[in-house]
Amino acid sequence: PTPAAANPSLEEPLLKPLSDREREILQLIAKGVSNSEAARLLSLSKATIRTHLEHIYRKLEVTNRVEAVTEGIRKGLISV
């Protein structure tokens, strides 16, 4: 079978694609960076980071950071 057939999630498009900023934040989260540290690194507020994470969770249809990172890797959005 093809990789997509073996892993159906590869065929499933996101409801809405992640923005460049959302992908950047997801990549930082995958590296274990806290919300506070991500905010400092990106010169954003912690509230803005939380808002981006909420959007990421909704778009990836997950409920937490671990699931978001797992889905991000599985869908080829980020690497570790």
Phi, psi and omega in degrees: 000155177288161178304322180293323179291324179287334182227088185304334182297337179292337180272341185278114176288152175295150176304318177212133184294152176289143175287166177302318180295318179297319177296320179298316179293317179299321178297318178296317179299320179298332179275001177089014181285137178284166176300317180298316180292320177299318178300316180295314182297326184259004181056046177237166175278159176298325179297322179293320177299314179300319178297315177299319179297320177300318178295318178300312181302315182295314182293324180271355181058052178231174183236357180206174184298317182297314178297321180298314179296315180301312179294320179300318178292313183299325181270002177075021181277331180221167175229160179240000000 
